[in-house]
Amino acid sequence: MRKVKSGSAGAVLMAVLMLAGCAPDGDADGADDKTGFAEDATVGVLLPEEEDGDIGQARDTGELFAEALEGAGFTADVQFQNPSPKADERGQIEDMIDSGAKVLIIADVHIGRSVDVLNDARDDGVIIIAYERLNPWGTIADYGVAVDHFEVGESQAKALLEGLAEKYPEQSTYTVELFSGVPSDDDDTTMFEGAMSILQPKIDDGTLVVVSGEVSRKETDTESWRENSITRMDALLQGPYQSVSLDGVLVPNDLHAQAVIESVSAHGREVPVVVGQGSAPDAVSSIVSGVQYATTYTDERDLVDMAITMVEQLQGGEKVTVVPSRPETEQFIDFPTNLLAPVLATHENAAEVYADDPDLAPLTQP
């Protein structure tokens, strides 16, 4: 079978899975009794329509899955979940199963509505792969594929420290503020924990000074992304930072990053070292221009590639190859999971990082 080509800047890595459910030789034992099925078997993929209105990303991922599965010889059944509270993802899953799907790849934040259907499907030999969001699944899935959000947070924190040292070489201490994203988003929580594993020791030893005193997940939660990020940043600049310089800001994604930069600029203040996540086009342009300091990048093509490789191994009756993850990430995983490591993008390496991305590469050109 032909394997879908990996499209990222070559630095994307598979970190992977908790040791429980993993054989000593790095092979997962999760669904061995279900492996081995027809080369042209149906593989169902259920992706969410993005609730923030950015349905284009989900559609692009769907196209990647359809192309990759068909290129590997499988029959692809790609569907999109309506974000409405009354969405019938349960019915969509049942339709995929009734059509003979041997594997279901599901990115679903409302999986609780379909637990019984999925458990029945597993009992009947259908293999369940959780895609991207792992926390809602518990032990329902057989395997998982996701971005290593803990490492994303670590990468952000390291970039913040590097940026501060680079921008303020004469200083030994720096003022910073933290934004941790949406309280209900488990990925945001995982990223924040990853970042704080690096930053908290620096706060404790006085290298970093959070002037507002807001350092906990609850204190730094920022709902509704852009609008509330601007509001919170405005309040910080008009309050604790009215007569104090702000050196750096850590945010959970690039929409927050651009909101912080907008607020700071509107107040006539120098833009601090801002580290985002996600490689949004506006952020990439800002990094290339030397305004936003850094962001992280994970190529969706590599995430899809990891899922297809898993399906191919299962189809061939092989064990799914995994590499034990670090203890820091094991706590977030309940089943064998391949994790995609992020790549850090700054002004210095943006052209290299995005060289193979058809949408972002042009933004790095002069």
C-alpha positions, 0 to 999 in steps of 0.5 A: 500500500502507498503511504501518504507523504509526510509534509512538514519541515522534516523536524516533526517527530513521533513522541508517543504513548504511555507505557501501559498498553505498550509492549516492551519492544515498543509495539502496542497491544491494544487491539491485536485481536481485531487486526487484519482486514481487507485492503480496501476496507472502509475507514470512517472519519468524523471531524468536528465543524469548528465552533468558532466558525473556522470550518475551513480547517476541518474541511482541509483535514477531511480532504487530507484524510480522504486523499490519504486513505484512498491513496493507501487503498482504503475506502474513505467515509469522511463526515463532519459533525455539526457543533449544535448541542443537538448534533447527531454524531451518534447517528453518523457513527452508526451509519459508518458502522452500518456501512462496514467501517473496520476503523473509526477515526474520530475527533470529537469533543462530545464523545459522551453522547456515543459511548454505548455505540462505540463500545458496542462497535468495539465489541463487534471488532471495530477499531476506534482511533481518537484523533487530536482530542484525547481527554474526553475519551477515557478508555473508550478508544483503542488508539490515539493520535494527537499533538503533544500539547505538554511539549507545546507548552514547554516549547513556548516557555523555552522560547519566552525565556530565550526571547527575553534574554535576546531582547533584554541582554542587560537584564537579569530579571524580567516582568511577564504575564501569563494567559492560559486560554479557555477553562473548559479546553483540556488542551489549553490546560495541558499546554499551560502545565507544560509551560509552567513546568519550565516557568514556575522555577524561574518565577520562584527564583525571581528571574521572572516577575509576574507583576499582576500576581496572576499565575494559576490556571484559574487566574489566567483563564481567558474566555472568548479568545481575542476579545477578552484577551484585549480586555485583560491586556488593557486592564493590565496596562492600565493597572499594574503596568501603568508605570512598569515595563512589560517584558514578555507575555505567554499566550495559548495561541496566536489569536491571543498573541495578536490580541495582546500585540494590538492592545500594547500597540494601542497604548503606545507601549513597546511590544514585549516578547510574545510567544503564541501557538498554532502558526496562524497566518497573521502570526507568521507574518508578524514573526517574519516582520519581527513583531511577534517573537515566536509560535509553534507549528505542527503540520496537519499532514503529519498528524494524518500520516500518523493515523494512516500508518496506524491503520495500515499496520492494523490492516496488515495484522501488525502491532502498532509501533509506538515509542514510550512517552515521557512521564510528564505526558503519560498522565494525560493518556489512557490508551496507546497514542502517537504524539506529534511534537511541535516545531518552534518558529521564530524570525530566524528560522520561519522560512525553513520551518514553513518551507513545505507548507503551501499556505504559510511558505509564501508569507516568509518570502521578502 
